[in-house]
């Protein structure tokens, strides 16, 4: 029995994302419907075609980046927590997020013609692509901590890119290592060493 029609689009997209990551573009709408507990008709009514569903579920939204909310909240804390603690918590969020979207992005890159052409990362005039949103807001956090005197004044975009880029690379290589049966570094230790290296470059001495 299918779920009631009040099922949220996001629940359908979550099910579709899981199926497409497991099965690739050859996955059928029937498989997605079964995973979501709805009829195929519900999927087509909401998204039109399988190709449209494919690209919708792999779309990356800046609102889906929990570490940005965490960093924003940390700036409002009184007294402020240690920068190292904030960065480690944020890094865990970043890695969890990238572990979800990197396989989807890789699949999207490998199937650009699934809907004629892959839809852009941002649509409409003046829209900022999600990776630029993440970079800008993470850079703003480093800049704010530098302005508060808790970090040395360096170009804030440098540690921001090192932070995000290294964690994206970890998630990307993790997919390849898993496919080839190769071990990767333990994630928690990797995060701690990454944060330590960043802070060696920007932390203000006591």
C-alpha positions as CSV (number, residue, x, y, z in Angstrom):
1,X,0.0,0.0,0.0
2,X,1.3,3.4,-0.9
3,X,1.8,6.2,1.5
4,X,-0.7,9.0,1.7
5,X,-0.3,11.8,-0.8
6,X,0.9,14.1,2.0
7,X,4.4,12.6,1.8
8,X,6.9,15.4,1.5
9,X,8.9,15.9,-1.6
10,X,12.1,15.8,0.4
11,X,11.2,12.2,1.6
12,X,10.7,11.2,-2.0
13,X,14.0,12.8,-3.0
14,X,15.8,11.1,-0.1
15,X,14.5,7.7,-1.3
16,X,15.4,8.5,-4.9
17,X,18.9,9.6,-3.9
18,X,19.6,6.3,-2.1
19,X,18.3,4.2,-5.0
20,X,20.3,6.1,-7.7
21,X,23.5,6.0,-5.6
22,X,23.1,2.2,-5.2
23,X,21.9,1.4,-8.7
24,X,23.0,4.3,-10.9
25,X,21.0,6.0,-13.7
26,X,19.7,2.5,-14.7
27,X,17.5,2.4,-11.6
28,X,13.8,2.5,-12.4
29,X,11.0,4.7,-11.2
30,X,9.4,1.6,-9.8
31,X,12.4,0.9,-7.6
32,X,12.3,4.5,-6.3
33,X,8.6,4.2,-5.6
34,X,9.0,1.0,-3.8
35,X,11.8,2.5,-1.6
36,X,9.6,5.5,-0.8
37,X,6.5,3.5,-0.3
38,X,4.4,5.3,-2.9
39,X,3.1,4.6,-6.4
40,X,5.0,5.4,-9.6
41,X,2.1,7.8,-10.4
42,X,2.9,9.8,-7.3
43,X,6.5,10.2,-8.5
44,X,5.5,11.2,-12.0
45,X,2.9,13.6,-10.7
46,X,5.5,15.4,-8.5
47,X,8.5,15.3,-10.8
48,X,7.2,14.6,-14.3
49,X,9.9,12.2,-15.6
50,X,12.6,9.9,-14.2
51,X,15.3,12.2,-15.5
52,X,13.8,15.2,-13.7
53,X,13.6,13.1,-10.5
54,X,17.2,12.1,-11.0
55,X,18.5,15.6,-11.2
56,X,16.2,16.9,-8.5
57,X,17.4,14.4,-6.0
58,X,21.1,15.1,-6.8
59,X,20.6,18.9,-6.5
60,X,22.8,20.4,-3.8
61,X,21.2,23.1,-1.8
62,X,23.2,25.5,0.5
63,X,20.4,25.1,3.0
64,X,21.5,21.5,3.3
65,X,24.9,22.5,4.8
66,X,24.5,22.1,8.6
67,X,28.1,23.2,9.4
68,X,27.2,26.8,8.2
69,X,24.5,27.0,10.8
70,X,26.9,25.6,13.4
71,X,29.6,28.2,12.6
72,X,27.1,31.0,12.6
73,X,25.8,29.9,16.0
74,X,29.3,29.6,17.4
75,X,29.9,33.3,16.8
76,X,26.9,34.2,19.0
77,X,28.1,32.0,22.0
78,X,29.1,33.8,25.2
79,X,31.7,33.0,26.3
80,X,33.0,31.7,23.0
81,X,34.2,28.1,22.9
82,X,37.7,27.2,21.8
83,X,38.2,27.6,18.0
84,X,39.6,24.1,17.8
85,X,36.4,22.6,19.3
86,X,34.2,24.6,17.0
87,X,36.2,23.5,13.9
88,X,36.3,19.8,14.8
89,X,32.5,19.8,15.3
90,X,32.0,21.6,12.0
91,X,34.4,19.3,10.2
92,X,32.3,16.3,11.3
93,X,29.3,18.0,9.8
94,X,31.1,18.8,6.6
95,X,32.4,15.3,6.2
96,X,29.0,13.8,6.8
97,X,27.5,16.2,4.2
98,X,30.2,15.4,1.6
99,X,29.8,11.7,2.2
100,X,26.2,12.1,1.1
101,X,26.6,14.4,-1.9
102,X,30.0,13.3,-3.3
103,X,28.7,10.0,-4.7
104,X,25.7,11.9,-6.1
105,X,27.9,14.5,-7.7
106,X,30.1,11.9,-9.2
107,X,27.1,10.1,-10.7
108,X,25.7,13.4,-12.0
109,X,29.0,14.2,-13.7
110,X,29.1,10.7,-15.3
111,X,25.5,11.1,-16.5
112,X,25.2,14.6,-17.9
113,X,22.7,13.6,-20.6
114,X,20.2,12.0,-18.3
115,X,17.9,15.0,-18.9
116,X,19.5,16.3,-22.1
117,X,22.1,18.2,-20.0
118,X,22.8,18.4,-16.4
119,X,21.0,21.3,-14.7
120,X,23.3,24.0,-13.3
121,X,24.2,24.1,-9.6
122,X,22.2,27.4,-9.4
123,X,19.3,28.6,-11.4
124,X,17.9,32.0,-12.1
125,X,19.6,35.4,-12.5
126,X,21.8,36.3,-9.6
127,X,21.7,32.8,-8.0
128,X,25.0,31.9,-6.3
129,X,26.1,28.3,-6.8
130,X,26.0,26.3,-3.5
131,X,29.8,25.6,-3.4
132,X,30.4,29.4,-3.6
133,X,27.8,30.0,-0.8
134,X,29.7,27.4,1.4
135,X,33.1,29.0,0.6
136,X,31.9,32.5,1.2
137,X,30.2,31.8,4.5
138,X,33.0,29.6,5.8
139,X,35.5,32.4,4.8
140,X,33.3,34.9,6.7
141,X,33.5,32.8,9.8
142,X,37.3,32.7,9.7
143,X,37.3,36.5,9.0
144,X,35.0,37.0,12.1
145,X,37.3,35.0,14.3
146,X,40.3,37.0,13.1
147,X,38.4,40.3,13.7
148,X,37.8,39.1,17.3
149,X,41.5,38.5,17.7
150,X,41.2,34.8,18.2
151,X,43.0,33.9,15.0
152,X,45.9,35.6,13.3
153,X,45.1,38.0,10.5
154,X,45.7,36.1,7.2
155,X,43.6,36.0,4.1
156,X,40.6,34.1,5.5
157,X,39.8,32.5,2.2
158,X,43.0,30.4,2.5
159,X,42.1,28.4,5.7
160,X,38.5,28.2,4.5
161,X,39.5,26.6,1.3
162,X,41.9,24.3,3.0
163,X,39.2,23.2,5.4
164,X,36.4,22.6,2.9
165,X,38.6,21.4,0.1
166,X,40.5,18.8,2.2
167,X,37.3,17.3,3.5
168,X,35.8,17.2,0.0
169,X,38.9,15.4,-1.2
170,X,38.6,12.9,1.7
171,X,35.0,12.0,0.7
172,X,35.9,11.8,-3.0
173,X,38.9,9.5,-2.4
174,X,36.9,7.4,0.1
175,X,34.5,6.5,-2.7
176,X,37.3,5.4,-5.0
177,X,39.1,3.5,-2.1
178,X,35.9,1.7,-1.3
179,X,35.4,0.6,-4.9
180,X,39.0,-0.8,-5.0
181,X,39.0,-2.3,-1.6
182,X,41.6,0.0,-0.3
183,X,41.7,1.3,3.3
184,X,41.6,5.0,4.0
185,X,42.6,7.1,7.0
186,X,40.4,6.9,10.1
187,X,38.0,9.9,9.8
188,X,38.1,11.2,13.4
189,X,41.9,11.2,13.5
190,X,42.0,12.8,10.0
191,X,39.7,15.6,11.2
192,X,41.8,16.2,14.3
193,X,45.1,16.4,12.3
194,X,43.5,18.7,9.7
195,X,42.2,21.1,12.3
196,X,45.6,21.0,14.1
197,X,47.4,21.9,10.8
198,X,45.1,24.7,10.1
199,X,45.4,26.2,13.5
200,X,49.2,26.0,13.4
201,X,48.9,28.4,10.6
202,X,46.3,30.8,11.9
203,X,46.0,30.4,15.7
204,X,47.1,33.4,17.7
205,X,49.7,32.4,20.3
206,X,48.6,32.5,24.0
